Amino acid sequence: MEPMKNIHIIVAAGEWETDHLRYRRHRFAEFLSHQPDTQEIIWVCPTPRKVDTNFQKLSNNITQYLIQDILPHKLFRFGRYIDSFYKAKMRQLVLYLEQYHRNYQIYLWYTFPGFPLLSDIFSWNKVVYDCSDLWTAPISGKSSLTSVFRQKLISKAENRIIQKADTVYCTSDYLRSRIVEKRQIHENVYTLENGVEFELFASEQDKMEKILPADFDGTVLGYIGGIKPKLDFELIQKVARKRRDWLILFVGPDGTNSDSEFKQVIKEENVVWIDSVPPTDVPKYMNLIDIGIMPYKPSQYNQAVFPLKLFEFLASGKPVIGVHLPSTKKYTQKFVYHLLEKDNPEEFIQVCEQLEKNKRQETNVRLRKQLAKTKDWNSVFENMICSM
């Protein structure tokens, strides 16, 4: 008798194509879709836009199930965490799954703490929570009445998911410690840090053309990814002003909600910002960079962060400097990765000057790539599946 195939339901924070960004959950969905025992992937996500049908078939053969927000404005996203606002919108999904539950193993994967009721209204073979962020903390590090209300709602929803989950994965030890504290047990709670599509970044030789000024031949410091309020734009502006011979490149969609500090830094003459780019082009932008930068603000949210870009920079052979990222401390290594615990522009510049001198030294390039290779996404996800 052949083993039963699997249907995987992945609860995601947004639609598949949002901002052209590919997060851990996207890579995991693609990994599962290539497994021989996978029958179907259903990407369950909220959307602020009006939809005529819940089910959509994506070009990658993943099915997307859309749950419309109460109203389009972001203030109404609170409905994602309160059962009465989305329960009826789950009905089509549950009816669809009920016709398959006797012939397939059906797994529920939460990748953000929305729609907690879903874990209760169907008989799942397993419920898994893959926690990649401190969802209850404001990403900007600033507190307000709105953020406190939001924090309480999300915390309540997340606690329900944590208690219901058979297994929990976390992208940092900080997140794991918080979840263990909530569950009151250590069993089946694991730290699995973010990884990298190693071959994609390590093998790319081309550079994206017509991005840098034609007459520029100096050092490029670069950040690639979603540009959000968790980044320390004030620090980078000070660096840009002190080192006009360097160029600072930001690549990624503006998710700062018109943050004034971001608007100011991109006005600097030696700062270039490129909006959202296709994921397949990211390695070519990476090859424009001499030093990868991850300048984060000091905040509770950033204490929990394990940035996706660390191993992508290293797989491309680039040295990296991080700021206020305690989860990455274990990977510090001379001329590979340097972590700063203070947002001091002079210290930041001093470290970059050291990295600049050794950026293309073959031994150091090899060390960076060797470290990144141990974190290939396939290995990360195989460990995830095995530990279940």
C-alpha positions in Angstrom: 0.0 0.0 0.0 1.4 3.4 -1.0 1.9 6.0 1.7 -0.6 8.8 1.8 0.4 12.1 0.1 0.4 15.4 2.0 -1.6 18.6 1.6 0.1 21.6 3.3 -1.8 24.7 4.4 0.6 27.6 5.0 -0.8 30.6 6.8 1.1 33.7 5.5 1.2 37.4 6.4 0.5 38.6 2.8 -0.2 37.6 -0.7 2.5 35.6 -2.6 3.6 38.4 -4.9 3.6 41.2 -2.3 6.5 43.7 -3.0 8.3 40.9 -5.0 9.9 39.9 -1.7 10.6 36.3 -0.9 10.6 35.4 2.8 11.4 32.2 4.6 7.7 31.1 4.1 8.1 31.5 0.3 11.2 29.3 0.2 9.5 26.7 2.5 6.4 26.5 0.3 8.6 26.0 -2.8 10.6 23.3 -0.9 7.4 21.4 0.0 6.0 21.8 -3.5 9.1 19.9 -4.9 8.7 16.9 -2.4 7.4 13.7 -4.0 4.9 13.2 -1.2 3.2 16.6 -1.7 -0.2 16.7 -3.3 -1.0 20.4 -2.9 0.2 23.6 -1.3 -2.5 26.2 -0.2 -1.2 29.6 0.7 -3.8 31.2 3.1 -3.3 34.9 3.5 -5.1 38.2 4.2 -5.6 40.8 1.6 -6.7 44.5 1.8 -8.2 44.4 -1.7 -11.7 43.3 -2.7 -11.8 39.7 -4.1 -14.5 38.0 -6.1 -13.2 34.5 -5.4 -11.1 33.1 -2.5 -9.2 30.5 -4.4 -6.6 31.5 -7.0 -4.1 29.2 -8.8 -0.6 30.9 -9.0 1.8 30.4 -11.9 4.0 28.2 -9.6 1.1 25.8 -9.2 0.5 26.9 -5.6 -3.1 27.6 -4.6 -3.7 30.9 -2.9 -6.7 31.3 -0.6 -7.5 35.0 0.1 -9.2 36.3 3.2 -10.3 39.9 2.7 -9.7 42.4 5.4 -12.7 44.3 6.9 -11.6 47.5 5.0 -8.5 48.3 2.9 -6.8 50.7 5.4 -4.1 49.1 7.5 -5.9 50.1 10.7 -8.4 47.4 10.0 -5.9 44.6 9.9 -6.8 43.8 13.5 -9.6 41.7 12.1 -7.0 39.0 11.2 -6.7 38.2 14.9 -10.4 38.2 16.0 -12.4 35.1 15.1 -15.7 36.8 14.3 -14.2 38.9 11.5 -12.8 36.0 9.5 -14.6 32.8 10.6 -17.2 32.8 7.8 -14.4 33.5 5.2 -12.7 30.2 6.2 -15.8 28.1 5.4 -14.9 27.4 1.7 -11.4 26.3 2.7 -12.7 23.9 5.4 -15.3 22.5 3.0 -12.6 21.9 0.4 -10.3 20.1 2.8 -13.0 17.9 4.3 -13.4 16.0 1.0 -9.7 15.0 1.2 -9.1 14.3 4.9 -9.5 10.5 4.6 -7.1 10.1 1.7 -4.4 12.6 2.5 -2.3 13.8 5.5 -3.2 17.5 6.0 -0.8 19.8 7.8 -1.3 23.3 9.0 1.7 25.6 9.1 1.4 29.0 10.7 4.1 31.5 9.6 2.4 34.5 11.2 0.0 34.5 14.2 -3.2 35.4 12.2 -6.4 33.4 11.9 -5.9 31.3 15.1 -9.4 29.8 14.9 -8.3 27.8 11.8 -6.3 25.4 14.1 -9.6 24.5 15.9 -12.1 24.1 13.0 -10.5 21.2 11.2 -9.0 17.9 12.2 -5.3 18.5 11.2 -2.7 15.7 11.2 -0.3 18.3 12.6 -0.2 21.9 13.5 3.2 23.7 13.2 4.2 27.2 14.1 7.2 28.6 12.3 8.0 31.8 14.2 10.3 34.2 12.4 9.6 37.5 14.1 8.6 39.1 17.5 5.2 39.8 16.1 4.0 41.5 19.3 6.7 44.2 19.3 6.5 47.4 17.1 8.9 47.1 14.2 9.9 50.8 14.5 10.7 50.3 18.2 8.3 53.1 19.1 5.3 52.6 21.2 1.8 54.2 20.8 -1.8 53.5 21.9 -2.4 51.8 18.5 0.7 49.6 18.9 -0.3 48.6 22.4 -3.8 47.6 21.3 -2.2 45.7 18.4 0.3 44.0 20.7 -2.5 42.7 23.0 -4.5 41.3 20.0 -1.6 39.6 18.4 -0.3 38.2 21.7 -3.6 36.6 22.4 -3.9 35.1 18.9 -0.3 33.9 19.0 -0.7 32.3 22.4 -3.6 30.2 21.1 -1.4 29.0 18.2 1.5 28.2 20.4 -0.6 26.1 22.7 -2.3 24.3 19.8 1.0 23.6 17.9 2.5 20.1 17.9 5.9 21.6 17.0 7.3 25.1 17.0 10.3 26.4 15.0 12.0 29.7 15.8 14.5 31.7 13.8 16.5 32.8 16.9 17.3 31.6 20.4 15.6 34.8 21.7 12.3 33.8 20.1 12.6 30.2 21.3 13.1 31.3 24.9 10.0 33.4 24.8 7.9 30.6 23.3 9.2 28.1 25.8 8.2 30.5 28.5 4.7 30.7 27.1 4.3 26.9 26.5 6.0 26.0 29.8 7.7 23.1 28.1 11.0 22.8 26.1 9.9 19.7 24.1 9.2 20.2 20.4 10.4 23.8 20.3 13.5 24.3 18.1 15.7 27.0 16.8 16.2 26.9 13.0 17.8 30.0 11.7 17.3 31.5 8.3 19.2 30.1 5.3 20.3 30.9 1.8 19.8 29.6 -1.8 23.5 29.0 -1.8 24.1 28.1 -5.5 22.0 31.0 -6.7 24.2 33.5 -4.9 27.5 31.7 -5.0 27.5 31.0 -8.8 26.2 34.3 -10.1 29.0 36.3 -11.9 27.0 39.1 -13.6 26.4 42.5 -12.2 23.3 44.6 -12.7 24.1 47.3 -15.2 23.4 51.1 -15.2 22.8 51.3 -11.4 26.0 52.9 -10.1 27.2 56.3 -11.4 29.2 55.8 -14.6 32.3 57.5 -13.1 32.2 55.8 -9.7 35.0 53.3 -9.0 35.0 53.3 -5.2 33.7 51.1 -2.4 30.0 50.2 -2.3 28.2 49.5 1.0 24.8 47.8 0.3 21.6 46.7 1.9 19.2 44.5 0.0 15.7 43.6 1.2 12.5 45.2 2.5 13.3 48.7 3.7 11.5 49.1 7.0 11.5 51.3 10.2 13.7 48.7 12.0 16.7 50.1 10.0 18.9 52.8 11.5 18.7 55.4 8.7 20.3 58.1 10.9 23.4 56.1 11.4 23.8 55.5 7.6 23.2 59.2 6.9 26.1 60.1 9.3 28.3 57.5 7.6 27.4 58.8 4.1 28.3 62.3 5.1 31.6 61.3 6.7 32.7 59.2 3.7 31.7 60.9 0.5 34.1 58.6 -1.4 31.9 55.6 -0.6 28.5 54.9 -2.2 25.7 53.4 -0.2 23.2 51.3 -2.1 19.7 50.4 -0.9 17.7 47.9 -2.9 14.2 47.0 -2.0 10.6 48.3 -1.6 9.9 51.2 0.8 8.0 49.7 3.7 8.7 52.6 6.0 5.3 54.4 5.6 7.1 57.5 4.4 9.6 57.6 7.3 11.3 61.0 7.3 14.7 59.6 8.2 14.6 57.3 5.1 13.5 60.2 2.9 16.5 62.2 4.3 19.1 59.6 3.8 18.3 58.9 0.1 18.8 62.6 -0.6 22.5 62.3 0.2 24.6 62.6 -3.0 26.4 59.3 -2.4 23.2 57.2 -1.5 21.3 55.3 -4.2 17.9 53.7 -3.7 16.5 51.1 -6.1 12.9 50.1 -5.5 11.5 46.6 -5.6 13.4 44.2 -8.0 12.6 40.7 -9.2 14.0 38.0 -6.8 16.0 36.5 -9.7 17.9 39.7 -10.1 19.0 40.0 -6.4 22.3 38.1 -6.9 23.2 40.6 -9.7 22.6 43.5 -7.3 24.6 41.7 -4.7 27.6 41.7 -7.0 27.6 45.5 -7.1 28.3 45.5 -3.4 31.7 45.4 -1.7 30.4 45.3 1.9 27.0 44.1 3.0 25.4 46.2 5.7 22.7 45.3 8.2 22.2 48.5 10.3 19.4 47.8 12.7 18.1 50.0 15.5 18.3 49.0 19.2 14.8 47.6 19.9 13.1 44.6 21.4 11.9 43.6 17.9 15.5 43.5 16.6 16.7 41.5 19.5 14.7 38.6 18.0 15.6 39.2 14.3 17.8 36.8 12.4 18.2 38.6 9.0 17.6 36.8 5.8 20.4 38.7 4.1 23.4 37.6 6.3 24.1 34.3 4.5 23.1 35.7 1.1 25.9 38.3 1.4 28.3 35.6 2.6 27.3 33.2 -0.2 28.2 36.0 -2.6 31.6 36.3 -1.0 30.9 39.7 0.6 32.1 40.7 4.1 29.2 41.9 6.3 28.7 44.3 9.2 25.7 44.1 11.4 24.4 46.5 14.1 22.2 45.6 17.1 21.6 42.0 15.9 22.5 39.8 19.0 21.1 36.6 17.3 24.0 36.8 14.8 26.8 37.1 17.4 27.8 33.4 17.1 28.8 34.0 13.4 31.3 36.8 14.0 34.6 36.1 12.4 37.4 38.4 11.3 37.0 39.6 7.7 33.8 37.5 7.4 31.2 39.1 9.7 31.5 41.9 12.3 28.8 42.8 14.8 28.5 46.2 16.4 26.5 46.6 19.6 26.4 50.5 19.4 25.2 52.8 16.6 28.5 54.7 16.5 29.3 56.1 13.0 33.1 56.3 13.7 33.2 52.7 14.8 31.1 51.6 11.8 33.4 53.4 9.4 36.5 51.9 11.1 35.2 48.3 10.7 34.2 49.0 7.1 37.7 50.3 6.4 39.1 47.0 7.7 36.7 45.0 5.6 37.4 47.2 2.6 41.1 46.2 2.6 40.4 42.5 2.6 37.1 42.4 0.6 38.5 40.3 -2.3 41.3 38.4 -0.6 40.7 34.8 -1.8 41.0 33.1 1.6 38.5 35.4 3.2 36.1 35.0 0.2 36.3 31.2 0.6 35.7 31.4 4.4 32.5 33.5 3.8 31.2 31.0 1.2 32.0 28.0 3.3 30.0 29.4 6.2 27.0 30.2 3.9 27.1 26.8 2.4 26.3 25.2 5.7 23.1 27.2 5.8 21.5 26.2 2.5 17.7 26.3 2.6 17.4 22.7 1.6 19.4 21.6 4.7 17.3 23.9 7.0 14.0 22.6 5.7 15.2 18.9 5.7 16.1 19.4 9.4 12.6 20.9 10.0 10.8 17.9 8.4 13.1 15.4 10.1 12.5 16.9 13.6 8.7 16.4 13.1 
